[in-house]
Amino acid sequence: MRIGPRYDAVCADLTLSGGIIQYVQSLKYLGVCIKAHRTFVCNFDHVKAKFYRTFNCIYAKSFAGNSELITIEVAT
């Protein structure tokens, strides 16, 4: 993966122990998705999706218990 003004330029293949290392458009390092771009860019879409998935699960369960207090606390 390359970051900088020439991030999309074609480069010679890099080899390690006889195998070619592939260029990728994004990678995950310590839980942060970094994208190949002209400037340093992180992608947080997976974090947002996980948040909304968890929120919707808790919110749906609050309706199952018919607890208005929990519904109000979670929604605010």
Sequence and secondary structure as in RCSB ss.txt:
>XXXX:A:sequence
MRIGPRYDAVCADLTLSGGIIQYVQSLKYLGVCIKAHRTFVCNFDHVKAKFYRTFNCIYAKSFAGNSELITIEVA
T
>XXXX:A:secstr
   STTTTS    EEETTEEE   SEEEETTEEEE SSS EEE HHHHHHHHHHHHHHHHHHHHTT HHHHHHHH
 
